[in-house]
Amino acid sequence: MLRQQDRIGQLKPGLDADIIAVQGDPTTDIGALANVAFVMKGGVVYKRSGMPVAISSR
């Protein structure tokens, strides 16, 4: 990941990011990762069914 600090590691418009959403704080309770609410990969949101979920843009 050398020399990509301007593209990754932040949640900002125009940057690449994959997100795993959990309830709780996995830095204090690793068990929070056992209950994933959704995953966003490549701008597409996936819920437990594995099917893409449409999201609206503001």
N, CA, C and O of each residue as an XYZ file, in Angstrom:
232
protein
N       0.812     -1.182      0.000
C       0.000      0.000      0.000
C       0.868      1.263      0.000
O       0.438      2.319      0.465
N       2.048      1.149     -0.506
C       2.950      2.288     -0.499
C       2.461      3.404     -1.413
O       1.986      3.162     -2.522
N       2.587      4.602     -0.931
C       2.237      5.813     -1.674
C       0.771      5.866     -2.085
O       0.434      6.483     -3.096
N      -0.099      5.227     -1.316
C      -1.529      5.284     -1.615
C      -2.312      5.951     -0.488
O      -3.539      5.856     -0.456
N      -1.627      6.621      0.433
C      -2.289      7.234      1.564
C      -3.298      8.305      1.158
O      -4.178      8.647      1.948
N      -3.189      8.830     -0.041
C      -4.159      9.816     -0.514
C      -5.408      9.152     -1.102
O      -6.369      9.846     -1.433
N      -5.411      7.805     -1.238
C      -6.549      7.075     -1.822
C      -7.224      6.126     -0.846
O      -8.392      5.785     -1.034
N      -6.512      5.687      0.203
C      -7.068      4.687      1.114
C      -6.896      5.125      2.573
O      -6.128      6.036      2.881
N      -7.638      4.445      3.461
C      -7.499      4.725      4.886
C      -8.416      5.812      5.408
O      -8.351      6.168      6.584
N      -9.266      6.340      4.551
C     -10.189      7.403      4.935
C     -11.545      7.161      4.287
O     -11.632      6.522      3.238
N     -12.598      7.670      4.909
C     -13.930      7.622      4.304
C     -14.262      9.013      3.782
O     -14.739      9.877      4.519
N     -14.001      9.206      2.507
C     -14.247     10.492      1.853
C     -14.738     10.233      0.433
O     -14.380      9.222     -0.171
N     -15.558     11.141     -0.106
C     -15.992     10.979     -1.491
C     -14.792     10.892     -2.437
O     -13.831     11.652     -2.318
N     -14.872      9.953     -3.374
C     -13.826      9.800     -4.375
C     -12.708      8.854     -3.989
O     -11.867      8.525     -4.826
N     -12.676      8.404     -2.728
C     -11.650      7.465     -2.291
C     -12.204      6.048     -2.318
O     -13.416      5.850     -2.235
N     -11.323      5.066     -2.434
C     -11.720      3.658     -2.414
C     -11.896      3.209     -0.969
O     -11.020      3.438     -0.135
N     -13.044      2.559     -0.665
C     -13.262      2.054      0.692
C     -14.231      0.891      0.666
O     -15.247      0.935     -0.028
N     -13.925     -0.131      1.410
C     -14.848     -1.217      1.684
C     -15.149     -1.107      3.172
O     -14.244     -0.877      3.975
N     -16.422     -1.272      3.546
C     -16.859     -1.032      4.917
C     -17.565     -2.260      5.462
O     -18.382     -2.869      4.772
N     -17.254     -2.622      6.689
C     -18.004     -3.637      7.421
C     -18.668     -2.915      8.584
O     -17.981     -2.351      9.436
N     -20.002     -2.926      8.629
C     -20.742     -2.232      9.683
C     -21.165     -3.217     10.764
O     -21.790     -4.241     10.483
N     -20.815     -2.891     12.003
C     -21.197     -3.712     13.149
C     -21.788     -2.813     14.223
O     -21.537     -1.608     14.249
N     -22.577     -3.414     15.111
C     -23.045     -2.667     16.274
C     -22.009     -2.856     17.359
O     -21.578     -3.979     17.622
N     -21.613     -1.787     17.979
C     -20.601     -1.870     19.016
C     -19.247     -1.424     18.503
O     -19.109     -0.960     17.371
N     -18.265     -1.573     19.351
C     -16.910     -1.111     19.060
C     -15.958     -2.307     19.059
O     -15.564     -2.786     20.122
N     -15.587     -2.794     17.868
C     -14.720     -3.969     17.828
C     -13.324     -3.736     18.399
O     -12.590     -4.698     18.626
N     -12.941     -2.486     18.635
C     -11.637     -2.240     19.257
C     -11.667     -2.508     20.750
O     -10.620     -2.689     21.372
N     -12.875     -2.536     21.337
C     -12.992     -2.858     22.755
C     -13.689     -4.195     22.979
O     -13.568     -4.783     24.054
N     -14.424     -4.684     21.967
C     -15.134     -5.963     22.069
C     -15.053     -6.672     20.721
O     -15.868     -6.425     19.832
N     -14.070     -7.549     20.576
C     -13.864     -8.248     19.303
C     -15.091     -9.056     18.897
O     -15.275     -9.335     17.712
N     -15.929     -9.436     19.848
C     -17.147    -10.186     19.564
C     -18.133     -9.417     18.703
O     -19.014    -10.021     18.091
N     -18.003     -8.094     18.641
C     -18.887     -7.280     17.794
C     -18.768     -7.687     16.331
O     -19.710     -7.500     15.561
N     -17.636     -8.235     15.942
C     -17.441     -8.641     14.550
C     -18.233     -9.890     14.173
O     -18.319    -10.246     12.997
N     -18.805    -10.549     15.167
C     -19.616    -11.741     14.895
C     -21.011    -11.367     14.399
O     -21.738    -12.222     13.893
N     -21.387    -10.103     14.539
C     -22.722     -9.639     14.150
C     -22.619     -8.493     13.153
O     -22.807     -7.328     13.502
N     -22.320     -8.839     11.922
C     -22.154     -7.831     10.867
C     -23.525     -7.381     10.362
O     -24.335     -8.206      9.940
N     -23.783     -6.078     10.405
C     -25.054     -5.524      9.923
C     -25.086     -5.479      8.401
O     -26.077     -5.871      7.786
N     -23.996     -4.999      7.790
C     -23.884     -4.989      6.334
C     -22.434     -4.797      5.928
O     -21.590     -4.410      6.736
N     -22.162     -5.073      4.664
C     -20.847     -4.856      4.070
C     -21.050     -3.978      2.846
O     -21.972     -4.211      2.063
N     -20.210     -2.982      2.673
C     -20.211     -2.183      1.448
C     -18.900     -2.469      0.737
O     -17.822     -2.226      1.278
N     -19.003     -2.987     -0.480
C     -17.819     -3.309     -1.274
C     -18.019     -2.766     -2.673
O     -19.020     -3.062     -3.326
N     -17.087     -1.987     -3.123
C     -17.188     -1.414     -4.456
C     -18.416     -0.518     -4.629
O     -18.961     -0.406     -5.727
N     -18.846      0.117     -3.535
C     -19.997      1.010     -3.596
C     -21.343      0.304     -3.539
O     -22.381      0.956     -3.646
N     -21.349     -1.016     -3.374
C     -22.588     -1.797     -3.298
C     -22.751     -2.312     -1.874
O     -21.812     -2.868     -1.303
N     -23.949     -2.129     -1.291
C     -24.232     -2.599      0.058
C     -24.792     -4.011     -0.010
O     -25.698     -4.288     -0.795
N     -24.251     -4.906      0.817
C     -24.723     -6.285      0.911
C     -25.184     -6.553      2.338
O     -24.479     -6.242      3.298
N     -26.376     -7.135      2.468
C     -26.864     -7.567      3.774
C     -26.733     -9.077      3.858
O     -26.245     -9.706      2.918
N     -27.150     -9.659      4.944
C     -26.938    -11.083      5.221
C     -27.368    -12.004      4.082
O     -26.746    -13.047      3.879
N     -28.402    -11.652      3.341
C     -28.877    -12.508      2.246
C     -27.855    -12.640      1.126
O     -27.942    -13.555      0.307
N     -26.883    -11.724      1.089
C     -25.886    -11.734      0.047
C     -26.315    -10.979     -1.198
O     -25.534    -10.797     -2.131
N     -27.555    -10.544     -1.199
C     -28.072     -9.794     -2.347
C     -27.721     -8.299     -2.201
O     -27.769     -7.765     -1.093
N     -27.372     -7.629     -3.297
C     -27.104     -6.185     -3.221
C     -28.350     -5.430     -2.776
O     -29.473     -5.825     -3.091
N     -28.142     -4.351     -2.048
C     -29.225     -3.511     -1.558
C     -29.090     -2.139     -2.218
O     -28.016     -1.538     -2.202
N     -30.175     -1.656     -2.792
C     -30.132     -0.332     -3.421
C     -30.030      0.728     -2.344
O     -30.748      0.689     -1.345
N     -29.132      1.676     -2.558
C     -29.031      2.817     -1.650
C     -29.246      4.076     -2.461
O     -28.861      4.151     -3.628
N     -29.858      5.057     -1.840
C     -30.120      6.313     -2.556
C     -29.020      7.299     -2.256
O     -28.492      7.326     -1.144
N     -28.671      8.099     -3.221
C     -27.686      9.152     -3.007
C     -28.417     10.441     -2.740
O     -29.513     10.674     -3.251
N     -27.803     11.267     -1.940
C     -28.441     12.543     -1.548
C     -28.368     13.547     -2.641
O     -28.852     14.668     -2.482
